[in-house]
Every structure is written in C-alpha cells, then in structure tokens.
C-alpha cells in the first residue's frame, strides 16, 4: 500500500525534508474522504429516514395502548428510536477506550478503522430488510451502526494532529466537515429523486425508504477505501501488553493523566454539555418534524438537504471567522445561535414548511462550524504521542456520552406525549455549555499541554 512518503520518518511519523509537506497534503486529502464516506449515514439514516420509519414499524407492532415490549419492557412506540440511540452510545462507551488503547499500543489505527467502518456499513446495508413488524431488527441494526461510527471516529479524529501543523488544524478540520456535508447533500438529492418518484420506479414508499437506508451503507463502505489507501499507520507509543485485555487499565491511566491537564478536562466538560444538545437535535429533528409538526417525508428531506448545503458554507465560513476571532469566541457565538434556534422550534406552528425551512437554514449555518472548530480546538490541548487516548475521551463526549439528550427526549415523550416539551429542555445544554467554555483559558491550556500556541485561538 502506497504511503506517499520517502526517507526515514521521525518518531512522530513525519517524513523528513521537502517530502513532508507533500506527504501531509496527500494524507489530508485521504482523511477528508472518511467524512465524505460516513456522513451519509448521519444524514440519510440517522437524521432523515430511520427515526420516522422505525417509529412507524414500532407503532404497527404496538399493543392497543401504543406500547411495544422489547425484552419484556413496556416502551411507548414513539420513544423507541430515541432509546435505541441512547443504547448505541452506551455500547460505544464500552468499546471506544479499548479501541483507543489498542491503536496507541500497536500503532495500527488503519485496520481498526477498517473494522469499525465496515461493521457499521454492513449494519446500515442490512436495514434493507427492515419491514413489517421488525422493530427489534431495526433497533439492533441502529445500535450496531451507531456504535460502529462512534468507534471509527475515535481513530479518524486521532489522525488530525498527526497530519496537520498547529496553524492549519482549524482549516483542515473544517474542510473535513465540508466534505462530509457535501456528500450528505449529494446523496440526499438522490434520495429525494427516488422517494418522490418511487411509483414511477415501480416501488412502494417503504421500498424506497429501505433502498435509501441500505444505499447509505454501500456508500460508506465504498468511499472508506480512499482514507485506507492514503493514511499511514504510526507507532506513537511502545508496544505493551495485550491491548484489548488492558483497555480498561489504559482508560484509567488516561483519566489519571488527564487530571494533570485540568484545563483540557475543563474544555471536555464544556464540550460534553453543549454537544449533547447538538447531537440530540441532529438525531431527533426528523422525528420532531414528522410527529409533532405533521410534516411529510419530502419536506423533511428538503429541509435536511438545505442543512447540508448551507453547512458546507457554514463550516468553511466559521473556519475563516476563527482565523480572525479565534476558535473559542466563534464557538461561543454559535452556541447563542443554537439557543435561539431551539426557542424558535418550540414556537413553530404545525404544518408550516416555510418556517421549518428557515429553521433548517439557521441550523446549517452553525452545525458544521461548531463541531469542526471544537475538534480542532481540542487537538491543540492534546499532549503529543497521546492522540488516540485523548481523542477516545473526546469521542466519548462527541458521540459516546451524548446519551443524556436522546434519553431525556424519549422520556419526555413517554411521559407527556409531546415532543415540544422535550425540545425546549435542550436549551440548558447550550446555555450551560457556553458558560463552561467561556471559563476555559484556552491559551494557558495549550501551553499546559506542551504545544505551540497559535496566533489566534
């Protein structure tokens, strides 16, 4: 497999001399394509189709009181999707520290990335068989796919400080998000054509949805080949005892080490809080639109497509703002906008697609940038040589510990039968997250991690 490098690498894995810049660019281009590959799952499956579709299957299988009984537990059919998302994150929490430790000890991130990516792609492709009353199959495949993408992102994110210099990380991270939103938009256009014209293709509506779900898995698997060809394995830590067996030991060691960097921990806490709100909005948006606002599937697809298109501009635009005002201030500004978005969503009248599109546009402008800049800011706070360990903790915040929002969302519907009561509660995640982030002295945090401080951060 080509590495795109010549000569002898230094201990950080960077090639010497004039080859370094070209090799770094080659890896960056390959790195962008994992966002291009897996973001289709996040948009077409998690955000658009699976929530309403799995809910409709659960309702078809429900008893006269509207409950299904997985493992004998009474669950309101409308809460199944949110609970399944929460369960998938619990599985990811168990796996991510083990995988992160294995990557750092062995120096072989690519095989682990491949295993996680293709497990998730296979589970997503298997959603083609989700029909009738198979709500348990749908919940199981969702748990596997969502846990797999979380594990793969630990490894993907850990490459960022190894393939980019400190001054370019904001731009590289933002481009990765832009690649992801570009692929999401492209596939959503194809989904829209298939879904709205399913009768002309001789398909039932449910068949069109199942094809859209499965095609996301095929896309994910196909484009994962690009980063697997271009990214290089690096041994950043010496070999140790069996990585899987020592995973929890390594996690404890990582947490002890992170206590020596309390400012890094402070940023992680802030990120955990506000990102929980972001992830819940992403995963529950279509369910809120279809069940609470009464919008049809075509409207939801167009709204999410609008988010994808504007998110490309938003990710790149906020990356530029960060170069002027710093990543921290730019993120804080985005959290204010998120709060206003939730207030508007709570007040949004039912069956009002134009207002829903306006809300979708606002989400698109802040979604990619707030996530991309959070990732790049954290990369400055990671001690060199411990990237996978620290990004494992970061990923627990990003996808791993974002279980509380979906759980609260599901419980709110279970108790009240109203998604509006759930959406307004998410404001606390953005308000508290902003307060915690504002208290983090990021320049001192970068210095404490032993990294060079960029001119703007």
Steps between C-alpha positions, in 0.01 A plus 500: 500500500641836399590738782591802289826545693869441452790493740497420869218628717573674828342368825181697433453322169580804283735449204809722475587789274297627208291183483320592822262760358399289201449191716295701747276637224448151358393368838275798560321438171450136593388596851228728364345204319404315816268789581380470140435127555332482841308829509239346269404269788460798733281691253294251300465235770518661842364846419245440223361153449554262789327693779159536333525160326600301809231682698236402242610135521492510879151653495383225264626241748370679809223378728166689526656738754779597259779306670752246370675263737867440411645255754169526685546871571200723416619776266276754330550445127582866443792479745669190350725691262632737767561214743684302231729795434578517873568126516738522202701764681531282810647225279739754347612616845606144581688449172667835439762500778599144407544593135685823584746315722548228237577762234763678708667182620518330163538809280251340258202731478410411141396134556289608796347783297420254222337252741280766661406662170401179324307368800294820495463494122381138508242575772374800303474298180305237695227757567364404158334206679321726750127465432173370644519477879880461519555784743746288702714446190492873432602584857783243488641624168480860622694410815772320300534769233497793741752338736724414203509853366588629846790255532625582151496872579739445793759378252411753231528799734830377644662552159435877503799612710724256310413620149480876560713770658352703788430809289303305237284276717196727505500507119567126459232405751249735335576356156434152635156608618440673167580177312253317723219746445568501127454122479193519721343758271581300186348179631195682637431632150507141372278395793254777418479390135441137600254574779283752315501292182477154656177417317659570163776257596239236589580520873283530808581788735648261758718340231639841405583575864675164545708559185599843627606349833701217343667722240653705781678188621630423152625859462669488843685181415605606149653838585674372813748343257650845429624582854610139547731542199641841589530515878814356659532298819729651762644345812474782750537286813712194573345154489332394821298210631195373307308815411146362525565335834655818638243739354337597826839526670606736223182704541569543872856605419371748242258654750779525757721667240223741403476612861846646444340717232195644680444766234466231234247328723314828543465534124379140473234564762374807315501312172319204654217726612438707186571216260234288670253762388639507145492122461144478632378764255670313215361159587146606595432777246305290250303329774405840641404627156289198405332418832460844664481736201321262263744551211525242225816307410571707188500820705739344749738386225504847342558661842793273580636555148490872571693436820763303308547767234529787746714294739776492239505879490452515876793269577736689268366840606538431871851369430580843353338679792717295733813628326387854583328466837634168627330162522372550854315825429359361176365191678344716773322704234363181344359387836298821527353429156419139601303632799296732278434211260352286778276783616372540145446124464288491816278780366483367143139437388400160367487436125708810415774381263625850411583580864655155538727573202611828660588310815687239298704774331603641839603154620708444188696821549618406851500120502818413312706789632421446868602135476804547275644780713441303821701212355787719384508694829525177696787380280709789638435377855626142444855410614707367209511121477169451681267598219291182478461476878387860535284493190335189643390717792401774256298256293322388817391862530419532129312175435566295810351700785227672301250251637328730747329723243334215303407327825336813639331555164358147505393522862326832437291345225436187706363710785332794323439382144637836373830556324478875566556438870819315407638753251485797735694311769805487272566871554668421829770300317600800287475760776700298753751390236563862402561602860746215553685570174528871576683412822773298323825700443588328173844657454612377839345162421705466180819598682424254782468219244849585372385615155582820306231766539350624171471876448118471508323243714 
